[in-house]
């Protein structure tokens, strides 16, 4: 996400550095380029105006123009202004003092509302809550079935409705009653959507809001629709009073205009972003981290959190010991591939690294998940002894492994070569002082 905007802003800052000395004239030129970059990224023009006024006011200060590294100061000012527009701090979900809390999930048809309901339920269950989901879209049976399938996948309960409960309000009230009786602390109500905003939709949502008194009124917007998503969010807020936004399909939005505009236009915070199709592809929205990502500084904190969620700590400690003892095997190689795949699309992982210095070569790198699956299939076709001792894999064994994995001998050789290179690298790292450092980490 934000690839187009990031690239253009980095070009602006590179040109500024090339000037050697920062003057009011070349700063004005940089601001003009930033303005064009933001407008081309489909950022709302009012947001662009506010952002540039803040950058200009702070950047034209005498302490910046005469600073030892003025360009770096301008980059920091741009980052601070982006954070201010995006919301300064993370906006956390609110919960009722008298559970269950009710979250009304609203939005237009096709925005990813039902999937987002499932993703949010999964996120809540992984963060100490006991959610119950319910679909009140009585007009599209497929929508209720879709949520039922998602609930099965994330192993969470769904309220299907008792006898006689057929209207949206009856289903929502029934779900809240069920949550109270079963100790569920959050009810996520997936409401009906339309292809456009109409009075019938709004009246139904107003009725639900009036009867349920939701703790959160969350609007789901499709980032790919740009300013259309911003305008529809603004209209929903005027009519209903939303408390936050979930922006979906951020992984497919190279411009980022909706993310940069939605808070300023609606006055309500972005609470989550959807970054993929999988049900774990939902992240809390951190303005400071997103601003750093836009400027190509990476998002190391989110990367660390993702690693901590995906990596088995016990296995990691055991692996460190085997690396220290020079016992890194093909079985370990396979296990690390599996851990890596748990972290989601590798392009998403790489996008969290700073796009500067030696890591700039990784920008836009494409990693074929089929290739990782093929490597794992080759290792799986080996016997346990072969995975522990690669030196016994002779020509006939390689042919057998190729047949078993549906690959070629050349592909088997390539995997063994990759493994040997990794093993050599670990051996060099585990020698001398590095060996002592790794050993100290495990004490």
N, C-alpha and C positions, 0 to 999 in steps of 0.2 A: 504494500500500500504506500501511497504518496511518492512512488518512484519518479514520476514526471516532475513534480514540484521540487523534490529533493535535488534532482539533477540540475534544474535551472537555478536554484538558490546557490548550490555549490559553485556553479559557473560565475555567478555574481560575485561571490566572496573571493574566488580565485582571481578575477579581474581586479578587485580592490587591492589584493596583496601585490599584484603586479605593478601597481602605481608607485609603490615604495613609500610615498608620503600621502596621508589622507588630507584632502582639502574639501572645502564646502562644495566645490564644483563636481569633483568625482564622486562625492557622497550623494549628491543630488541625482547623478546618473545611475548610481547603484539603486537608489530608492525607486527611480523610474523602472528599472529592470525588475525589481522585487514586485512592484505594482503589476506589471505585465504578467509575471510568473503566477501571481495569486489569481488574477482575473482569468488566465488561461486554465488554471486549476479549478475553475468554476466556483470560486469563493464569492459569496455575496458581496456586492459592491460597497454596501454600508460597512461590512466587516473590514474590507480592504482599506477603506478610508480611515477607519478608527485605528487599525493596525499601523498604517503608515504614519499617521499623526503622532502616535506614541513613539515609533522608531525615530522619526525625524527630530522630535523635541529632545530626546535623550542623546541622540548621536551627534547633534550639532553643538553640544556643550563643549566649552573650551578644553575641559579635562580630557575629553575623548580625542579631539583634534590634535592635541599636543602630547598624547600618551605615547609610551615607548612602543606598544603594539596596538595601535588604534583599530586595526581591522578585526583583531580578536575581540576587542571590546564591542565593536559593532555586532559581531556574530552573537555575543552574549546578550546584547540588547534585543536583537531580533528574537532570540530564544525566550527571553523574559516576556516580551510582548505577545508571543504566540501562546505562552502559558496563561497569560492574563485573559486572552480571548477564549482559550479553551476551557478556562474555569479554575485556574490556580491550583486547586487541590482535588483529590479524588472525592467524588460524591458517593457516599455509601448508601446502601439500601436502608430504609427506615422500617422498624418493626413495632408492632403494637405492644403496649404494656399488658394487654389482656388478650392473649393468643386465642384463636389463630389470627395472624395477620393475613389480610386479603390483598393480593396483587392483581389488579385488572390489567390484562395484556391487550392492548388495542393496536389498531393500524389498518392500512388498506390491504385488500386481497393481493397476495403475491409478494408481500414484503418479507416473508419468512417468519410470520407471527407464530404459527404453530410449532415450528422447529425451535424458535427462540424460547418458547414456553418450556419445551423439553430440556433445552440446554441450561436454562436458568434453574430449573428444578434440579438437574444434576449438579450444578455448581453449588446450590444451596445445601444439598445432601452431603457434599464433600466439605462443607464449611460449617458443620455443626447443627444443621436444621433438619426437620422432618417434614418435607413438603408433600402436599396432595395436589394433583392436577385435575382439572375438569374442563371439558370443551362445552361451551354454550352456543356453538354455531349449529343451530337446528336446521339451517337452510341448506347446508352442504354436508351430507352424511360422510363424504370422503374426508372432511376435515376432522370429524370426531374419530373416525377410524384411524386416521394418521396419528393423532395424539395417543390413541390407545396402543398403537404399534411402538411409538417412541417410548411410552411409559414402560412397556415390556422390556425394551432394549436397555433402559437405564435402571431397570428393576425398582421402580417406584410405583405406588398405587395411583389409580385413576378412578374418579367417581363417575360411574356410567349413568347414574340416575335410578331412583326407585320408581315403583309403579305409580303412574299418574303424574310424574314430574317430566313435563314435556316442553315447557317454555324456558327461555334463557334464565329468567329470574328464579323459577322453581329449581332448576338445575344448580344454579350458583348457591342458593340458600341451602339446598340439600347437601352440597359439597362442604359448606361451612359447618353444618350440623355434624356431618360425618367426621370432619377433622377434629371437632371438639370431643366427640365420643371416642376417637381412636388415638388421641394425643398428638395429632399432627399440628405443627405450629405455624405453617404457612399454607395458604390455599392460592394456587395460581389459576386464574380464570382466563382461559383462552376464548376471547370474544369473537363474534362474527366480523368479517370485513366486507368491504365493497370495492369495486374497481374505482370508485370515486366517492367523495364525501356527499352524503345526502341526508335529508331530514329524518328518514326512517332509521338509519344507522345511529344518528346522534341521539334520537329520542330513546332508543333501546339502551344505549350506553349511559345516558343520563338516569334512566330508571335503575340500572344496575348500580351505578355510583350512589344514588340516593338511598337504596336499600342496604347495600353492603358496607358503606363508609370505608372504602379501601385505604389501606396504609400507603400503597403505591399505585399510581395510575401511570403505567409505563407505555410509551408509544414506540412501536417497532417501525423503523424507517429503513428503506433500501438505499444504501450508499451509492449504488450504481445509477440511481435516478437523479443524483446531484441536487440541484436547487428545487426540483419537484418534491423531493423528500423534505426539504426545509420548509417549503410553502405548506405542504400538507400537515407537517408537525405543528406549524404555527396556527393553522386553522383548528386542529384538534385542541390545541391549548386554549384558544379563545373560547371554544364551545364547552370544553370539559374540564380544563385545568389539569393538564398532565403534570406529573412530578419528576419525570425523567425520560430519557430516550435510550433505546437499544438500537444501535446502528449495525445492520447486517451487511454481509457481502463486502466487508472492508478489504478482504484479501484480493478482490477483483477490481478494486477502485484505485487506479494509479494516480488520480488527480487529488482527491481528498477534500473537495470543496464542501461537501455536506458536513464532514466532521468539523471543519473550521468555522462553519457558519451557524450550525444549528443552535448552539447555546446562546449566541448573541441575539439571534432572531426570536427565539422562543422565550429566552430568559430562564430556561430549564436545563439542567445538566445532562451531559451524556454519561450514562452509568455503566454501560457495557458495549463492547463491539464484538460482532461475530466475524471470525477470521478463517472460516472454512466450513465444509459441509458436515464434518463429524460432530457428534454431540458433545465432545469436550472442547470444541473450538469456540469458546466464549471467554473473553477476558474483561476484567474490570477496566474502566477507562481512567488512565492516569495522565492528566494534562502535561505534566513535566516530562514524562517518558515519551509521550507522543511528539512533543515539541523537539526533543533530542533526536527522535527518529526522522522527523521531517528535515532536520538540518544535517542528516548523515552522521550524527554522533553515536548512533546505535541505541540500544535499550538493554544494557547489560543486566540491570536488575530483574527485568521480566525474564531474560534468558536464564538467570540463576534460579529463579522460582520455578521455571519450567523443568529445569534439570532436576531440582530437588523433588518435584512431584513425580518425575518419570523414573529416576534412578533408584534402584534398591540399595540402600546404604550398606547393608551387610555384604552384599555381593561386591560393592565398590571397595570395601576394606579388604576383602579376600583377594580381589584382583590386584590391588596395590601390593599385597604381599607376594603374589606370584610374579609380578613385574620385578620387584626387588630381587627375588630368587631366580630370575631368568627362566621362569616356568610358564610364560604366556603361551597358551596352546590354541589350536584351531577352535576348540570348544569355547574358549574365552572370546576369541574373535567373533564367533557366531553370537554369543550372548551380548556382546557390545553392539552388534548390528541390531539386535532385537530391541535393546534399550534405546538406541538412536531412533528407531522407527516409531517407538511409543511417543516420542516428542512431537509427532505430527509432521506435516510437510517440511522437508529440509530447507526449502526456499524461505519458509517463514522463520526458521531458526537462524539462517544466515542473515536475514534482513535485520535481526536484532544486534548484529555485530557492527561496530563503527565502520562506515564506508570511507575510511581515510587511511593513509599510510600503506603498509603492506597488505592490509585487509581489503583495500580498494579493488583488488583483482577478483574478489569473490562477488562483487556487485553484479546482480543479474545472473549469477551462476544457476544452471538448471541441473537438478539431480533427479534422475529417473528412478522412481521407487521400484520399478520392475527389475532394475539392475541389482538393487539390494536384495530383492526377493530371490533372484537367480543365484546370487552368492550364497545365500542361506540354504537354498535347495542343494547346491553342490556340497556344502559342508554336512548337511543332513544325510546325504547319500554315502558318507564315509562311515566306517565302523567306529566304535568307541575308541579302540586302540589307535586307529589312524588319526582321530581328532586330537588324541593326547600326544602322539609321536608322529609328526609329519614326515620324518625321515624314512619311514617304512613304505611310503606311497611310491611304488615303482610304476613302470609303464603299464602293466596289466591291471593294476589297481586303479590307475587313472582312467583307463578305458571303461572299467566297471562303474566307476563313480560318474563318468559322463553319461553312460547309458541310464543309470539310476536316476539322474537329475534331469534327463532330457536335454543335455547340453553337449558340447563338443570337448574333446581332449584339450584343445587350445584354450577354451574358457576355464577348464579345470586348472591348467597350467598358470593362467593369468591370476586366478584366485590364490594359488599357492605362492606366486611371486609377490602379490600384494601383502599376504600374510608374512612372508619372509622379511619384506622391507619394514613392516611395522614392528616385527620382533627385533630386528637390528636396531631400530630407532629406540625401542624401549631398553635394549641392552646398553646402549650408549648413555641413556638418561640415568639408568640405575647404577652406573659406575661412580666411584669416588664420592664427592660431596652430595650429589643428588641422591645416591642410595641412602646416605645418612638422613637426609631431609625427609625422604619418603618413610623411612623407618620411624623418624620422630613423629610424623603425622599420625601414625597408628598407635602410638603409646598413649 
